[in-house]
């Protein structure tokens, strides 16, 4: 049983009469839960400005719990909120206070104090934080996408989907790699609650309306990939998925330490990414089922790029964290005939005009993307990307369905490194690596490729550094890379000496 602080008592003040009409307060504003009855196996505290919350896993009912440590939000204050926020916006504009700052929360709190009874004014900062979280965050979902929930409870996805066709509210669910599955939470959201999330997203340029139908973009403020589908595309209510994307570069030593790849596997990928396969610039194609860690592996492989050589990252949604990226290009979707779309194929061609020797993309989505990438490969650019396929043969079939010619595929096979990712509950890993030698040959059956001295040195380095947490940090890894590309043997000696 993990520690837990007792939640403060609910406010005892009465602001309205029994015969008055009930006041609607969105469930997204505040999560109330009696933590005294919870059997939390593990719990973490999160903080949004002045508002503290608890997130934990209740092993008795197999449910994730979210509880805000604050008095119940006063109904009278909610009724006055429009006028309060109007004054706040006017004051903020006049004094240059930006919305995503603590000064803005303090400004909301100062206006709330005037509207609160004397005994409630001490809670103004907490109430202001809850309102700010509703308007500029994800409301009660925000603790679930916090660093604490992600790293300590393993939360990877927060899902608001149709769990009940009969009711007007749906249970929020989360996926956790630590608890190995999808679990319900104590949170329920209606369509009106979803509207608050969509409104908050629109303030950050992420729009999903009846006109657009859907969107899938990365919210950089919270580092989540947001996928929203609205009516009439999503029936009978809006569907929402929040995927927590990598919040820091995952270094190769850390990847090996997690057991996601063996040192010799990652050493081989490192070597061919930089030096090519038999001196031919590589096309690294990472395949696997959804959620198997394909984009993460691209991130890790590109993290071996020499620091002084430019890497271009081209994405449909911003997910890759490669610290070597000097050119970052993202697709633009058109919401108006006056604004032209800029799609991935165009961005790849733009990157080629910038003379970059390395290009990575988060996914091949269609024929134009594939053709542009393979054009880059034919002129000597190193390419890494992902595509949904379950085997090298399935990959070839998908490329053919994208109108890639037989001649092009045969040409690319000699350069293609196919990495098959897989997952089991709580773990994503490199299942196999394939190279083409008259047929698709698993790396596990080609010992000559991993026994080459230059690959063996890299495998030794990764094995040693994976035991040193200092190299889980991107800056330390980059510093080591610079030393390595100057003198590999000296870098290896340095790594061994530091064990």
FENSUL-V368288 format. One record per backbone hydrogen bond with DSSP energy under -0.5 kcal/mol. NH is the residue of the N-H (numbers start at 0). CO is the residue of the C=O. Records with the same first field share a line. If there is no record, write none. Layout:
NH = CO ; CO
This chain:
1 = 39
14 = 12
19 = 16
24 = 22
28 = 25
29 = 25
31 = 29
34 = 32
36 = 33
37 = 34
39 = 37
40 = 38 ; 56
41 = 56
43 = 54
45 = 52
47 = 50
48 = 46
50 = 47
51 = 49
52 = 45
53 = 66
54 = 43
55 = 64
56 = 41
57 = 55 ; 62
58 = 38 ; 56
59 = 38
61 = 57
62 = 57
63 = 183
64 = 55
66 = 53
67 = 30
68 = 51
69 = 67
77 = 73
78 = 74
79 = 75
80 = 77
83 = 79
84 = 80
85 = 81
86 = 82
87 = 83
88 = 84
89 = 85
90 = 86
91 = 87
92 = 88
93 = 89
94 = 90
95 = 91 ; 92
96 = 91
97 = 95
100 = 97 ; 98
104 = 100
105 = 101
106 = 102
107 = 103
108 = 104
109 = 105
110 = 106
111 = 107
112 = 108
113 = 109
114 = 110 ; 111
115 = 111
119 = 116
120 = 116 ; 117
122 = 119
123 = 120
126 = 122
127 = 123
128 = 124
129 = 125
130 = 126
131 = 127
132 = 128
133 = 129
134 = 130
135 = 131
136 = 132
138 = 132
139 = 27
140 = 137
141 = 138
143 = 140
144 = 140 ; 141
145 = 142
149 = 145
150 = 146
151 = 147
152 = 147 ; 148
153 = 149
154 = 148
155 = 174
156 = 174
157 = 241
158 = 172
159 = 239
160 = 158
162 = 160
169 = 188
171 = 186
172 = 158
173 = 182
174 = 156
175 = 180
176 = 153
180 = 175
182 = 173
183 = 61
184 = 171
185 = 63
188 = 169
190 = 167
193 = 189
194 = 190
195 = 191
196 = 192
197 = 193
198 = 194
199 = 195
200 = 196
201 = 197
202 = 198
203 = 200
204 = 201
205 = 200
206 = 204
212 = 208
213 = 211
214 = 227
216 = 225
218 = 216 ; 223
219 = 217
221 = 218
222 = 218
223 = 218
224 = 242
225 = 216 ; 223
226 = 224 ; 240
227 = 214 ; 225
228 = 238
229 = 212
232 = 229
233 = 229
234 = 232
238 = 228
239 = 159
240 = 226
241 = 157
242 = 224 ; 240
243 = 155 ; 241
244 = 222 ; 242
250 = 248
254 = 250
255 = 251
256 = 252
257 = 253
258 = 255
259 = 254
260 = 254
265 = 261
266 = 262
267 = 263
268 = 264
269 = 265
270 = 266
271 = 267
272 = 268
273 = 269
274 = 270
275 = 270 ; 271
276 = 279
277 = 275
279 = 276
280 = 278
281 = 271
282 = 414
283 = 382
284 = 282 ; 416
285 = 283 ; 384
286 = 284 ; 418
287 = 386 ; 388
291 = 288
296 = 292
297 = 293
298 = 294
299 = 295
300 = 296
301 = 297
302 = 298
303 = 300
304 = 301
308 = 305
310 = 323
311 = 357
312 = 310 ; 326
313 = 311 ; 359
314 = 328
318 = 316
324 = 321
325 = 310
326 = 310
328 = 312
330 = 314
331 = 341
338 = 335
339 = 337
341 = 331
346 = 342
347 = 343
348 = 344
349 = 345
350 = 346
351 = 347
352 = 348
353 = 349 ; 350
354 = 351
355 = 350
356 = 309
357 = 309
358 = 381
359 = 311
360 = 383
361 = 313
363 = 385
364 = 362
369 = 365
370 = 366
371 = 367
372 = 368
373 = 369
374 = 370
375 = 371
376 = 372
377 = 373
378 = 374 ; 375
379 = 376
380 = 375
381 = 356
382 = 281
383 = 358
384 = 283
386 = 285
388 = 287 ; 386
394 = 390
395 = 391
396 = 392
397 = 393
398 = 394
399 = 395
400 = 396
401 = 397 ; 398
402 = 399
403 = 398
404 = 402
408 = 404
409 = 405
410 = 406
411 = 407
412 = 408
413 = 409
414 = 411
415 = 411
416 = 282
417 = 415 ; 433
418 = 284 ; 416
419 = 417 ; 431
420 = 286 ; 418
421 = 428
423 = 426
426 = 423
428 = 421
429 = 259
430 = 419 ; 428
431 = 419
433 = 417
434 = 440
435 = 412 ; 415
436 = 434 ; 438
440 = 434 ; 438
441 = 439
442 = 432
444 = 441
445 = 442
448 = 445
449 = 445
450 = 446
454 = 451
455 = 451
456 = 452
457 = 453
458 = 454
459 = 455
460 = 456
461 = 457
462 = 458
463 = 459
464 = 460
465 = 461
466 = 463
467 = 464
468 = 466
470 = 467
471 = 468
472 = 469
476 = 472
477 = 473
478 = 474
479 = 475
480 = 476
481 = 477
482 = 478
483 = 479
484 = 480
485 = 481
486 = 482
490 = 486
491 = 487
492 = 488
493 = 489
494 = 490
495 = 491
496 = 492
497 = 493
498 = 495
